[in-house]
Amino acid sequence: MVALEGTPGPAGTDPVDAAKVIPVAAAGTGSARQILRSSSIIGGASILNIAIGLIRTKVAALLLGPAGIGLIGLLQNLFATGGAVAGLGIGSSAVRQLAEATGDGDVRAVTATRGALFWGTAVLALFGTAAFWLLREPLARHVLGDPAQASAVGWLGLAVGLTVVNGAQIALLNGVRRIGDMARASVGGAILGTGLGIAALALWGEHGIVVYVLAAPLTGALVTGWYVRRVPRTATARPSLVDMRAQWWPMARLGVSFMLGGISVTTALLAVRAIVAQRLGPVALGHFSAAWMISMTYLGFVLQAMGTDYYPRLTAAIRDPALVNRMVNEQAEIALLLAAPILIGMEAAAPWAIRLLYSGAFAPAAEVLRWQILGDVLKIIGWPIGFVILASGNGRAFVLTETLGVGVYAVFVWLAIDRLGLPATGMGFLLMYGAYVPAVYFLARRMTGFAWTRRVVLHAAATFLTVALVAAVSTWSAPVGLLAGIMMAGAAALFALLCLDQLGGLPARLAILSSMAGQLRRLLHLKAGEERRP
């Protein structure tokens, strides 16, 4: 989906029986409790990752300033694009294939897919690393605008290879439903990567930027690889070359479509960064990077839960349109309930968040961030629908929707940045999702007859209008906007608690909150009844 985000290493030593492979569809059909449980596991890890990432970014901002943050963002975007090309989209297609085989209880297909994923990823990672090294000089000249950075770009080839490997490893853990291991691996990799990156900047300053950028993919691949080795091996013979080839080709064909969609996203973002750097300068690029990092981070706990739990379950159920439509609406409603208080609060606190997470030198990023938060409301609405396209394996539709969204973004920034300045990047972000959401809705409706429920439409409209109101008040008076935003975010959190309890989505560990919500609901009903009495 616009701005989306397991290889098996040597097989484990503990075989499992075919009977122990639990079909994904039978393991939960999209109930509110299941969605909230997965969100709590992945969301908890995401919150820790966010906190760790904010520490890493804060240190980098203080040591390097806006220009250094802009260069880091450009280098990260560069190797992400290389990783998307080299990986052939295998990560996303492997999750779908593993989830489908696991849901059907086909142990032989699971084993063959793991083998194909391992050997295919090894070849792709080596190819990507070598190609990036060979292209280091033209990339430095045309993307960074500085041929002297060729050596630094060459070292990013390692990040490309590690990104491919880590994407495949995560796909394996996701496809076989090792949700807890995914959460632990992400937190462990983030802690180690942050320590290594901060140490590099502290020791070498600007000369440590390449190590800082390499630290995350390196530690992520190592820690995730350790958890992959713990995945039990199925109790079948080692897959033959014929079996692995039979699994590889459909995975690669679909993966190419995912790759093209991913490339369209990273290339458009790379183009936007280049436009900002060339027309507004490196300091403005740092401001844009700061707003972008916050926008891509603070909702991670909701969006990662979709990719980790919801996507495999949706894939297993994709042949049942009625079930798919119910799952999409449930996921959209709960995602909106969880995200609304954060969206409202972040909109109100944008200037203070920028100063807290970066420094006062990044103040111009606040206006960009406010526009992006409005776009994030649409993003929350569109993502659950976008996964229908992924789960159905419709590669052409996926490429079409991704290209449409990021194309609108890049073209708007190119046309408007000279007149509107840096805020054009935030407005373009809103327009990107304004184009993306109708496109995926139309395609999902054609595929499954999908339609939003009245509850989802009301939640979405209320959230968007509230965020827009807070933005308008904050533009008039930042302190008044902050106060209004805090009050509205609190009201949204209380409303979310009541709705989740009514949906049965609060797990047993939150029994106290469930009891409080029930008492408050009864109190509200009682008062309403008293008001109706003559």
One Martini backbone bead per residue (centre of mass of N, CA, C, O) as a GRO file, in nm:
protein
  534
    1MET     BB    1   0.104   0.031   0.009
    2VAL     BB    2   0.129   0.325   0.052
    3ALA     BB    3   0.398   0.285   0.223
    4LEU     BB    4   0.506   0.000   0.285
    5GLU     BB    5   0.569  -0.295   0.509
    6GLY     BB    6   1.138  -1.463   0.665
    7THR     BB    7   1.485  -1.628   0.590
    8PRO     BB    8   1.541  -1.918   0.603
    9GLY     BB    9   1.743  -2.078   0.759
   10PRO     BB   10   1.839  -2.317   0.901
   11ALA     BB   11   1.683  -2.564   1.005
   12GLY     BB   12   1.541  -2.688   1.250
   13THR     BB   13   1.526  -2.960   1.502
   14ASP     BB   14   1.204  -2.942   1.546
   15PRO     BB   15   0.962  -3.129   1.461
   16VAL     BB   16   0.640  -3.129   1.299
   17ASP     BB   17   0.326  -3.197   1.254
   18ALA     BB   18   0.067  -3.163   1.043
   19ALA     BB   19  -0.149  -3.129   1.272
   20LYS     BB   20   0.003  -2.853   1.381
   21VAL     BB   21  -0.109  -2.708   1.135
   22ILE     BB   22  -0.283  -2.417   1.151
   23PRO     BB   23  -0.533  -2.275   1.021
   24VAL     BB   24  -0.586  -1.949   0.978
   25ALA     BB   25  -0.896  -1.934   0.948
   26ALA     BB   26  -0.942  -2.101   1.222
   27ALA     BB   27  -0.773  -1.888   1.412
   28GLY     BB   28  -0.952  -1.656   1.291
   29THR     BB   29  -1.212  -1.414   1.159
   30GLY     BB   30  -1.184  -1.103   1.273
   31SER     BB   31  -1.214  -1.031   1.548
   32ALA     BB   32  -1.181  -0.792   1.780
   33ARG     BB   33  -1.000  -0.953   1.973
   34GLN     BB   34  -0.786  -1.040   1.767
   35ILE     BB   35  -0.702  -0.761   1.673
   36LEU     BB   36  -0.622  -0.650   1.956
   37ARG     BB   37  -0.413  -0.862   2.024
   38SER     BB   38  -0.219  -0.808   1.787
   39SER     BB   39  -0.189  -0.505   1.850
   40SER     BB   40  -0.056  -0.547   2.132
   41ILE     BB   41   0.194  -0.695   2.037
   42ILE     BB   42   0.293  -0.517   1.798
   43GLY     BB   43   0.238  -0.245   1.935
   44GLY     BB   44   0.437  -0.273   2.166
   45ALA     BB   45   0.684  -0.296   1.983
   46SER     BB   46   0.637  -0.029   1.829
   47ILE     BB   47   0.661   0.162   2.069
   48LEU     BB   48   0.949   0.088   2.134
   49ASN     BB   49   1.061   0.160   1.854
   50ILE     BB   50   0.981   0.453   1.862
   51ALA     BB   51   1.143   0.534   2.110
   52ILE     BB   52   1.416   0.445   1.997
   53GLY     BB   53   1.405   0.616   1.735
   54LEU     BB   54   1.384   0.892   1.878
   55ILE     BB   55   1.655   0.881   2.013
   56ARG     BB   56   1.826   0.850   1.758
   57THR     BB   57   1.722   1.113   1.621
   58LYS     BB   58   1.790   1.317   1.839
   59VAL     BB   59   2.095   1.277   1.834
   60ALA     BB   60   2.133   1.342   1.534
   61ALA     BB   61   2.016   1.631   1.546
   62LEU     BB   62   2.223   1.746   1.754
   63LEU     BB   63   2.490   1.661   1.587
   64LEU     BB   64   2.389   1.756   1.269
   65GLY     BB   65   2.125   1.863   1.193
   66PRO     BB   66   1.931   1.919   0.920
   67ALA     BB   67   2.139   1.831   0.701
   68GLY     BB   68   2.198   1.549   0.823
   69ILE     BB   69   1.907   1.442   0.818
   70GLY     BB   70   1.873   1.469   0.513
   71LEU     BB   71   2.101   1.267   0.435
   72ILE     BB   72   1.989   1.022   0.582
   73GLY     BB   73   1.719   1.010   0.429
   74LEU     BB   74   1.845   0.971   0.147
   75LEU     BB   75   2.003   0.709   0.205
   76GLN     BB   76   1.763   0.540   0.299
   77ASN     BB   77   1.602   0.571   0.035
   78LEU     BB   78   1.815   0.447  -0.152
   79PHE     BB   79   1.833   0.156  -0.021
   80ALA     BB   80   1.531   0.098  -0.035
   81THR     BB   81   1.517   0.094  -0.340
   82GLY     BB   82   1.727  -0.130  -0.381
   83GLY     BB   83   1.572  -0.343  -0.209
   84ALA     BB   84   1.314  -0.348  -0.384
   85VAL     BB   85   1.453  -0.450  -0.639
   86ALA     BB   86   1.619  -0.700  -0.532
   87GLY     BB   87   1.361  -0.847  -0.384
   88LEU     BB   88   1.103  -0.875  -0.582
   89GLY     BB   89   0.869  -0.889  -0.356
   90ILE     BB   90   0.897  -1.158  -0.181
   91GLY     BB   91   0.788  -1.092   0.096
   92SER     BB   92   0.483  -1.052   0.023
   93SER     BB   93   0.441  -1.319  -0.141
   94ALA     BB   94   0.533  -1.517   0.087
   95VAL     BB   95   0.315  -1.459   0.290
   96ARG     BB   96   0.083  -1.549   0.113
   97GLN     BB   97   0.185  -1.841   0.054
   98LEU     BB   98   0.218  -1.938   0.346
   99ALA     BB   99  -0.070  -1.875   0.445
  100GLU     BB  100  -0.217  -2.055   0.242
  101ALA     BB  101  -0.074  -2.325   0.316
  102THR     BB  102  -0.143  -2.316   0.618
  103GLY     BB  103  -0.454  -2.292   0.583
  104ASP     BB  104  -0.452  -2.585   0.418
  105GLY     BB  105  -0.231  -2.785   0.550
  106ASP     BB  106   0.037  -2.770   0.355
  107VAL     BB  107   0.339  -2.889   0.433
  108ARG     BB  108   0.493  -2.918   0.166
  109ALA     BB  109   0.456  -2.622   0.075
  110VAL     BB  110   0.595  -2.491   0.314
  111THR     BB  111   0.873  -2.624   0.275
  112ALA     BB  112   0.923  -2.530  -0.020
  113THR     BB  113   0.898  -2.226   0.035
  114ARG     BB  114   1.132  -2.203   0.230
  115GLY     BB  115   1.351  -2.298   0.035
  116ALA     BB  116   1.301  -2.088  -0.189
  117LEU     BB  117   1.343  -1.839  -0.009
  118PHE     BB  118   1.635  -1.889   0.072
  119TRP     BB  119   1.780  -1.918  -0.209
  120GLY     BB  120   1.661  -1.670  -0.350
  121THR     BB  121   1.764  -1.456  -0.147
  122ALA     BB  122   2.066  -1.505  -0.171
  123VAL     BB  123   2.088  -1.418  -0.466
  124LEU     BB  124   1.956  -1.134  -0.445
  125ALA     BB  125   2.151  -1.012  -0.236
  126LEU     BB  126   2.410  -1.037  -0.402
  127PHE     BB  127   2.314  -0.878  -0.647
  128GLY     BB  128   2.241  -0.610  -0.504
  129THR     BB  129   2.517  -0.545  -0.387
  130ALA     BB  130   2.680  -0.543  -0.653
  131ALA     BB  131   2.512  -0.335  -0.814
  132PHE     BB  132   2.544  -0.096  -0.617
  133TRP     BB  133   2.851  -0.079  -0.637
  134LEU     BB  134   2.868  -0.031  -0.952
  135LEU     BB  135   2.656   0.235  -0.917
  136ARG     BB  136   2.782   0.454  -0.724
  137GLU     BB  137   2.855   0.697  -0.908
  138PRO     BB  138   2.581   0.768  -1.048
  139LEU     BB  139   2.424   0.795  -0.781
  140ALA     BB  140   2.591   1.026  -0.657
  141ARG     BB  141   2.551   1.226  -0.894
  142HIS     BB  142   2.221   1.214  -0.938
  143VAL     BB  143   2.111   1.202  -0.634
  144LEU     BB  144   2.329   1.369  -0.450
  145GLY     BB  145   2.523   1.566  -0.623
  146ASP     BB  146   2.801   1.388  -0.525
  147PRO     BB  147   3.078   1.216  -0.626
  148ALA     BB  148   3.224   1.193  -0.338
  149GLN     BB  149   2.986   0.973  -0.238
  150ALA     BB  150   3.050   0.691  -0.367
  151SER     BB  151   3.157   0.527  -0.128
  152ALA     BB  152   2.904   0.545   0.049
  153VAL     BB  153   2.713   0.414  -0.157
  154GLY     BB  154   2.860   0.143  -0.176
  155TRP     BB  155   2.808   0.058   0.123
  156LEU     BB  156   2.492   0.037   0.079
  157GLY     BB  157   2.490  -0.247  -0.044
  158LEU     BB  158   2.467  -0.392   0.227
  159ALA     BB  159   2.183  -0.283   0.294
  160VAL     BB  160   2.043  -0.417   0.060
  161GLY     BB  161   2.104  -0.715   0.129
  162LEU     BB  162   1.988  -0.703   0.422
  163THR     BB  163   1.699  -0.624   0.340
  164VAL     BB  164   1.633  -0.880   0.185
  165VAL     BB  165   1.684  -1.082   0.412
  166ASN     BB  166   1.491  -0.957   0.627
  167GLY     BB  167   1.230  -0.971   0.461
  168ALA     BB  168   1.228  -1.284   0.444
  169GLN     BB  169   1.230  -1.346   0.747
  170ILE     BB  170   0.967  -1.198   0.814
  171ALA     BB  171   0.790  -1.361   0.620
  172LEU     BB  172   0.817  -1.627   0.768
  173LEU     BB  173   0.709  -1.546   1.046
  174ASN     BB  174   0.438  -1.444   0.933
  175GLY     BB  175   0.335  -1.697   0.769
  176VAL     BB  176   0.366  -1.887   1.054
  177ARG     BB  177   0.276  -1.708   1.308
  178ARG     BB  178   0.534  -1.549   1.467
  179ILE     BB  179   0.457  -1.287   1.641
  180GLY     BB  180   0.640  -1.275   1.890
  181ASP     BB  181   0.911  -1.294   1.736
  182MET     BB  182   0.875  -1.036   1.576
  183ALA     BB  183   0.867  -0.845   1.816
  184ARG     BB  184   1.142  -0.922   1.943
  185ALA     BB  185   1.318  -0.865   1.694
  186SER     BB  186   1.254  -0.564   1.655
  187VAL     BB  187   1.356  -0.467   1.931
  188GLY     BB  188   1.642  -0.585   1.931
  189GLY     BB  189   1.737  -0.444   1.669
  190ALA     BB  190   1.684  -0.150   1.765
  191ILE     BB  191   1.877  -0.143   2.004
  192LEU     BB  192   2.139  -0.218   1.857
  193GLY     BB  193   2.123  -0.003   1.630
  194THR     BB  194   2.125   0.244   1.815
  195GLY     BB  195   2.392   0.197   1.955
  196LEU     BB  196   2.568   0.192   1.698
  197GLY     BB  197   2.482   0.465   1.573
  198ILE     BB  198   2.554   0.655   1.809
  199ALA     BB  199   2.851   0.575   1.832
  200ALA     BB  200   2.934   0.672   1.548
  201LEU     BB  201   2.861   0.973   1.589
  202ALA     BB  202   3.030   1.023   1.848
  203LEU     BB  203   3.309   0.947   1.712
  204TRP     BB  204   3.265   1.074   1.383
  205GLY     BB  205   3.016   1.206   1.306
  206GLU     BB  206   2.970   1.259   0.979
  207HIS     BB  207   3.152   0.995   0.923
  208GLY     BB  208   2.910   0.806   1.068
  209ILE     BB  209   2.657   0.786   0.876
  210VAL     BB  210   2.691   0.511   0.739
  211VAL     BB  211   2.680   0.344   0.998
  212TYR     BB  212   2.406   0.445   1.090
  213VAL     BB  213   2.252   0.329   0.841
  214LEU     BB  214   2.360   0.023   0.870
  215ALA     BB  215   2.268  -0.068   1.155
  216ALA     BB  216   1.971  -0.156   1.116
  217PRO     BB  217   1.997  -0.388   0.899
  218LEU     BB  218   2.207  -0.553   1.050
  219THR     BB  219   2.063  -0.610   1.325
  220GLY     BB  220   1.799  -0.710   1.207
  221ALA     BB  221   1.911  -0.963   1.059
  222LEU     BB  222   2.043  -1.102   1.303
  223VAL     BB  223   1.801  -1.124   1.499
  224THR     BB  224   1.596  -1.256   1.306
  225GLY     BB  225   1.774  -1.504   1.239
  226TRP     BB  226   1.760  -1.628   1.523
  227TYR     BB  227   1.448  -1.678   1.514
  228VAL     BB  228   1.437  -1.851   1.257
  229ARG     BB  229   1.601  -2.097   1.378
  230ARG     BB  230   1.341  -2.165   1.576
  231VAL     BB  231   1.182  -2.274   1.355
  232PRO     BB  232   1.020  -2.538   1.294
  233ARG     BB  233   1.040  -2.834   1.136
  234THR     BB  234   0.898  -3.019   0.917
  235ALA     BB  235   0.779  -3.365   0.883
  236THR     BB  236   0.968  -3.367   0.614
  237ALA     BB  237   1.126  -3.380   0.350
  238ARG     BB  238   1.337  -3.245   0.167
  239PRO     BB  239   1.315  -3.040  -0.077
  240SER     BB  240   1.300  -3.031  -0.398
  241LEU     BB  241   1.378  -2.865  -0.677
  242VAL     BB  242   1.096  -2.889  -0.801
  243ASP     BB  243   0.933  -2.782  -0.559
  244MET     BB  244   1.076  -2.506  -0.536
  245ARG     BB  245   1.015  -2.411  -0.823
  246ALA     BB  246   0.702  -2.423  -0.796
  247GLN     BB  247   0.711  -2.190  -0.571
  248TRP     BB  248   0.887  -1.962  -0.699
  249TRP     BB  249   0.742  -1.857  -0.956
  250PRO     BB  250   0.481  -1.739  -0.830
  251MET     BB  251   0.633  -1.563  -0.626
  252ALA     BB  252   0.791  -1.394  -0.839
  253ARG     BB  253   0.561  -1.286  -1.012
  254LEU     BB  254   0.418  -1.137  -0.781
  255GLY     BB  255   0.671  -0.988  -0.673
  256VAL     BB  256   0.711  -0.796  -0.913
  257SER     BB  257   0.460  -0.630  -0.856
  258PHE     BB  258   0.544  -0.543  -0.573
  259MET     BB  259   0.804  -0.410  -0.664
  260LEU     BB  260   0.683  -0.193  -0.849
  261GLY     BB  261   0.519  -0.062  -0.625
  262GLY     BB  262   0.760  -0.003  -0.435
  263ILE     BB  263   0.925   0.167  -0.636
  264SER     BB  264   0.721   0.392  -0.676
  265VAL     BB  265   0.745   0.493  -0.387
  266THR     BB  266   1.057   0.535  -0.349
  267THR     BB  267   1.099   0.708  -0.605
  268ALA     BB  268   0.908   0.938  -0.535
  269LEU     BB  269   1.048   1.014  -0.270
  270LEU     BB  270   1.322   1.068  -0.398
  271ALA     BB  271   1.220   1.296  -0.581
  272VAL     BB  272   1.120   1.482  -0.357
  273ARG     BB  273   1.390   1.516  -0.217
  274ALA     BB  274   1.536   1.634  -0.463
  275ILE     BB  275   1.355   1.882  -0.501
  276VAL     BB  276   1.403   2.008  -0.224
  277ALA     BB  277   1.715   2.028  -0.242
  278GLN     BB  278   1.729   2.197  -0.514
  279ARG     BB  279   1.509   2.438  -0.437
  280LEU     BB  280   1.561   2.470  -0.095
  281GLY     BB  281   1.766   2.280   0.031
  282PRO     BB  282   1.914   2.103   0.295
  283VAL     BB  283   1.743   2.217   0.529
  284ALA     BB  284   1.464   2.153   0.410
  285LEU     BB  285   1.516   1.851   0.394
  286GLY     BB  286   1.531   1.815   0.700
  287HIS     BB  287   1.242   1.904   0.759
  288PHE     BB  288   1.103   1.689   0.589
  289SER     BB  289   1.230   1.441   0.729
  290ALA     BB  290   1.110   1.493   1.007
  291ALA     BB  291   0.810   1.475   0.929
  292TRP     BB  292   0.823   1.196   0.796
  293MET     BB  293   0.920   1.027   1.036
  294ILE     BB  294   0.677   1.081   1.216
  295SER     BB  295   0.450   0.989   1.019
  296MET     BB  296   0.582   0.686   0.993
  297THR     BB  297   0.571   0.618   1.319
  298TYR     BB  298   0.315   0.684   1.520
  299LEU     BB  299   0.130   0.446   1.355
  300GLY     BB  300   0.278   0.165   1.367
  301PHE     BB  301   0.097  -0.011   1.560
  302VAL     BB  302  -0.136  -0.034   1.350
  303LEU     BB  303   0.000  -0.107   1.072
  304GLN     BB  304   0.166  -0.358   1.161
  305ALA     BB  305  -0.075  -0.530   1.248
  306MET     BB  306  -0.188  -0.563   0.967
  307GLY     BB  307   0.064  -0.705   0.832
  308THR     BB  308   0.090  -0.942   1.051
  309ASP     BB  309  -0.224  -1.046   1.090
  310TYR     BB  310  -0.437  -0.960   0.875
  311TYR     BB  311  -0.312  -1.053   0.605
  312PRO     BB  312  -0.308  -1.365   0.651
  313ARG     BB  313  -0.612  -1.393   0.717
  314LEU     BB  314  -0.714  -1.274   0.450
  315THR     BB  315  -0.582  -1.480   0.264
  316ALA     BB  316  -0.736  -1.733   0.382
  317ALA     BB  317  -1.033  -1.570   0.310
  318ILE     BB  318  -1.051  -1.470  -0.002
  319ARG     BB  319  -1.290  -1.681  -0.105
  320ASP     BB  320  -1.477  -1.504   0.109
  321PRO     BB  321  -1.643  -1.221   0.070
  322ALA     BB  322  -1.802  -1.185   0.334
  323LEU     BB  323  -1.559  -1.220   0.524
  324VAL     BB  324  -1.381  -1.002   0.407
  325ASN     BB  325  -1.571  -0.760   0.458
  326ARG     BB  326  -1.582  -0.793   0.764
  327MET     BB  327  -1.277  -0.768   0.820
  328VAL     BB  328  -1.233  -0.486   0.700
  329ASN     BB  329  -1.434  -0.333   0.882
  330GLU     BB  330  -1.312  -0.414   1.152
  331GLN     BB  331  -1.028  -0.302   1.101
  332ALA     BB  332  -1.109  -0.010   1.042
  333GLU     BB  333  -1.256   0.055   1.306
  334ILE     BB  334  -1.023  -0.012   1.505
  335ALA     BB  335  -0.809   0.170   1.380
  336LEU     BB  336  -0.965   0.434   1.430
  337LEU     BB  337  -0.997   0.410   1.738
  338LEU     BB  338  -0.685   0.395   1.799
  339ALA     BB  339  -0.591   0.658   1.624
  340ALA     BB  340  -0.754   0.917   1.689
  341PRO     BB  341  -0.614   1.030   1.948
  342ILE     BB  342  -0.336   1.060   1.807
  343LEU     BB  343  -0.410   1.245   1.574
  344ILE     BB  344  -0.523   1.478   1.742
  345GLY     BB  345  -0.281   1.523   1.932
  346MET     BB  346  -0.063   1.568   1.709
  347GLU     BB  347  -0.193   1.811   1.574
  348ALA     BB  348  -0.171   1.994   1.829
  349ALA     BB  349   0.157   1.908   1.897
  350ALA     BB  350   0.355   1.954   1.658
  351PRO     BB  351   0.562   2.177   1.751
  352TRP     BB  352   0.648   2.024   2.014
  353ALA     BB  353   0.735   1.759   1.881
  354ILE     BB  354   0.964   1.875   1.714
  355ARG     BB  355   1.131   1.991   1.951
  356LEU     BB  356   1.155   1.725   2.115
  357LEU     BB  357   1.269   1.529   1.876
  358TYR     BB  358   1.468   1.759   1.800
  359SER     BB  359   1.451   2.101   1.738
  360GLY     BB  360   1.420   2.439   1.685
  361ALA     BB  361   1.543   2.412   1.384
  362PHE     BB  362   1.258   2.237   1.295
  363ALA     BB  363   0.993   2.416   1.290
  364PRO     BB  364   0.894   2.406   0.979
  365ALA     BB  365   0.781   2.102   1.003
  366ALA     BB  366   0.496   2.139   1.130
  367GLU     BB  367   0.322   2.204   0.877
  368VAL     BB  368   0.376   1.943   0.732
  369LEU     BB  369   0.268   1.751   0.952
  370ARG     BB  370  -0.026   1.848   0.952
  371TRP     BB  371  -0.091   1.749   0.666
  372GLN     BB  372  -0.008   1.450   0.713
  373ILE     BB  373  -0.223   1.383   0.926
  374LEU     BB  374  -0.460   1.407   0.736
  375GLY     BB  375  -0.351   1.177   0.555
  376ASP     BB  376  -0.355   0.956   0.782
  377VAL     BB  377  -0.657   0.917   0.792
  378LEU     BB  378  -0.675   0.796   0.506
  379LYS     BB  379  -0.475   0.570   0.552
  380ILE     BB  380  -0.642   0.413   0.764
  381ILE     BB  381  -0.878   0.362   0.564
  382GLY     BB  382  -0.715   0.224   0.314
  383TRP     BB  383  -0.543  -0.021   0.410
  384PRO     BB  384  -0.753  -0.254   0.450
  385ILE     BB  385  -0.824  -0.253   0.144
  386GLY     BB  386  -0.542  -0.295   0.014
  387PHE     BB  387  -0.514  -0.597   0.121
  388VAL     BB  388  -0.703  -0.725  -0.086
  389ILE     BB  389  -0.506  -0.709  -0.323
  390LEU     BB  390  -0.282  -0.872  -0.198
  391ALA     BB  391  -0.448  -1.134  -0.124
  392SER     BB  392  -0.542  -1.184  -0.433
  393GLY     BB  393  -0.288  -1.136  -0.636
  394ASN     BB  394  -0.317  -0.847  -0.785
  395GLY     BB  395  -0.066  -0.699  -0.942
  396ARG     BB  396  -0.180  -0.474  -1.128
  397ALA     BB  397  -0.352  -0.330  -0.914
  398PHE     BB  398  -0.122  -0.260  -0.726
  399VAL     BB  399   0.045  -0.086  -0.918
  400LEU     BB  400  -0.175   0.118  -0.988
  401THR     BB  401  -0.231   0.236  -0.700
  402GLU     BB  402   0.057   0.317  -0.627
  403THR     BB  403   0.116   0.501  -0.874
  404LEU     BB  404  -0.112   0.698  -0.838
  405GLY     BB  405  -0.045   0.814  -0.561
  406VAL     BB  406   0.264   0.895  -0.603
  407GLY     BB  407   0.217   1.060  -0.859
  408VAL     BB  408   0.054   1.286  -0.733
  409TYR     BB  409   0.269   1.371  -0.533
  410ALA     BB  410   0.512   1.440  -0.719
  411VAL     BB  411   0.368   1.638  -0.911
  412PHE     BB  412   0.274   1.845  -0.705
  413VAL     BB  413   0.551   1.922  -0.593
  414TRP     BB  414   0.677   2.012  -0.863
  415LEU     BB  415   0.453   2.241  -0.916
  416ALA     BB  416   0.429   2.385  -0.601
  417ILE     BB  417   0.701   2.455  -0.445
  418ASP     BB  418   0.764   2.746  -0.551
  419ARG     BB  419   0.490   2.869  -0.432
  420LEU     BB  420   0.455   2.707  -0.134
  421GLY     BB  421   0.680   2.538  -0.055
  422LEU     BB  422   0.718   2.303   0.187
  423PRO     BB  423   0.402   2.247   0.233
  424ALA     BB  424   0.362   2.085  -0.036
  425THR     BB  425   0.441   1.806   0.083
  426GLY     BB  426   0.188   1.781   0.268
  427MET     BB  427  -0.033   1.821   0.056
  428GLY     BB  428   0.056   1.582  -0.123
  429PHE     BB  429  -0.004   1.363   0.086
  430LEU     BB  430  -0.308   1.408   0.096
  431LEU     BB  431  -0.357   1.363  -0.211
  432MET     BB  432  -0.255   1.076  -0.230
  433TYR     BB  433  -0.489   0.953  -0.047
  434GLY     BB  434  -0.721   1.082  -0.211
  435ALA     BB  435  -0.654   0.881  -0.454
  436TYR     BB  436  -0.621   0.594  -0.322
  437VAL     BB  437  -0.891   0.524  -0.181
  438PRO     BB  438  -1.086   0.513  -0.429
  439ALA     BB  439  -0.925   0.299  -0.585
  440VAL     BB  440  -0.941   0.059  -0.378
  441TYR     BB  441  -1.244   0.058  -0.347
  442PHE     BB  442  -1.320  -0.008  -0.637
  443LEU     BB  443  -1.159  -0.277  -0.658
  444ALA     BB  444  -1.288  -0.422  -0.412
  445ARG     BB  445  -1.576  -0.411  -0.524
  446ARG     BB  446  -1.515  -0.588  -0.775
  447MET     BB  447  -1.400  -0.842  -0.619
  448THR     BB  448  -1.624  -0.849  -0.339
  449GLY     BB  449  -1.844  -0.620  -0.287
  450PHE     BB  450  -1.748  -0.388  -0.128
  451ALA     BB  451  -1.853  -0.217   0.186
  452TRP     BB  452  -1.912   0.015   0.395
  453THR     BB  453  -2.008   0.084   0.693
  454ARG     BB  454  -2.167   0.312   0.878
  455ARG     BB  455  -1.966   0.319   1.113
  456VAL     BB  456  -1.708   0.375   0.950
  457VAL     BB  457  -1.798   0.638   0.818
  458LEU     BB  458  -1.844   0.794   1.082
  459HIS     BB  459  -1.562   0.764   1.203
  460ALA     BB  460  -1.406   0.892   0.968
  461ALA     BB  461  -1.549   1.168   0.958
  462ALA     BB  462  -1.496   1.249   1.253
  463THR     BB  463  -1.189   1.238   1.246
  464PHE     BB  464  -1.131   1.435   1.015
  465LEU     BB  465  -1.287   1.683   1.128
  466THR     BB  466  -1.133   1.704   1.395
  467VAL     BB  467  -0.850   1.743   1.281
  468ALA     BB  468  -0.922   1.993   1.111
  469LEU     BB  469  -1.013   2.170   1.348
  470VAL     BB  470  -0.748   2.167   1.504
  471ALA     BB  471  -0.581   2.291   1.277
  472ALA     BB  472  -0.735   2.560   1.260
  473VAL     BB  473  -0.695   2.650   1.554
  474SER     BB  474  -0.380   2.632   1.554
  475THR     BB  475  -0.339   2.853   1.338
  476TRP     BB  476  -0.459   3.078   1.517
  477SER     BB  477  -0.382   2.906   1.803
  478ALA     BB  478  -0.170   2.702   1.953
  479PRO     BB  479  -0.265   2.685   2.252
  480VAL     BB  480  -0.566   2.638   2.189
  481GLY     BB  481  -0.519   2.387   2.015
  482LEU     BB  482  -0.394   2.214   2.237
  483LEU     BB  483  -0.632   2.213   2.429
  484ALA     BB  484  -0.843   2.105   2.231
  485GLY     BB  485  -0.688   1.846   2.156
  486ILE     BB  486  -0.680   1.715   2.434
  487MET     BB  487  -0.985   1.698   2.477
  488MET     BB  488  -1.052   1.538   2.214
  489ALA     BB  489  -0.864   1.298   2.265
  490GLY     BB  490  -1.001   1.209   2.527
  491ALA     BB  491  -1.280   1.159   2.401
  492ALA     BB  492  -1.179   0.950   2.192
  493ALA     BB  493  -1.072   0.745   2.399
  494LEU     BB  494  -1.340   0.693   2.542
  495PHE     BB  495  -1.498   0.604   2.293
  496ALA     BB  496  -1.313   0.364   2.223
  497LEU     BB  497  -1.359   0.204   2.482
  498LEU     BB  498  -1.664   0.164   2.448
  499CYS     BB  499  -1.655   0.025   2.167
  500LEU     BB  500  -1.463  -0.212   2.233
  501ASP     BB  501  -1.643  -0.330   2.453
  502GLN     BB  502  -1.894  -0.374   2.272
  503LEU     BB  503  -1.724  -0.564   2.064
  504GLY     BB  504  -1.523  -0.748   2.245
  505GLY     BB  505  -1.201  -0.638   2.237
  506LEU     BB  506  -1.137  -0.679   2.537
  507PRO     BB  507  -0.929  -0.832   2.716
  508ALA     BB  508  -0.873  -0.980   3.019
  509ARG     BB  509  -0.631  -0.787   3.104
  510LEU     BB  510  -0.875  -0.546   3.064
  511ALA     BB  511  -1.105  -0.568   3.285
  512ILE     BB  512  -1.111  -0.290   3.415
  513LEU     BB  513  -1.181  -0.130   3.161
  514SER     BB  514  -1.438  -0.288   3.099
  515SER     BB  515  -1.586  -0.213   3.361
  516MET     BB  516  -1.577   0.093   3.324
  517ALA     BB  517  -1.726   0.099   3.053
  518GLY     BB  518  -1.988  -0.031   3.153
  519GLN     BB  519  -2.059   0.179   3.368
  520LEU     BB  520  -2.064   0.424   3.178
  521ARG     BB  521  -2.284   0.320   2.988
  522ARG     BB  522  -2.504   0.291   3.204
  523LEU     BB  523  -2.502   0.588   3.289
  524LEU     BB  524  -2.580   0.707   3.015
  525HIS     BB  525  -2.847   0.556   2.990
  526LEU     BB  526  -2.975   0.664   3.247
  527LYS     BB  527  -2.970   0.967   3.175
  528ALA     BB  528  -3.133   0.940   2.918
  529GLY     BB  529  -3.388   0.830   3.057
  530GLU     BB  530  -3.440   1.076   3.245
  531GLU     BB  531  -3.475   1.288   3.012
  532ARG     BB  532  -3.738   1.136   2.889
  533ARG     BB  533  -3.893   1.203   3.121
  534PRO     BB  534  -4.180   1.390   3.222
   0.00000   0.00000   0.00000
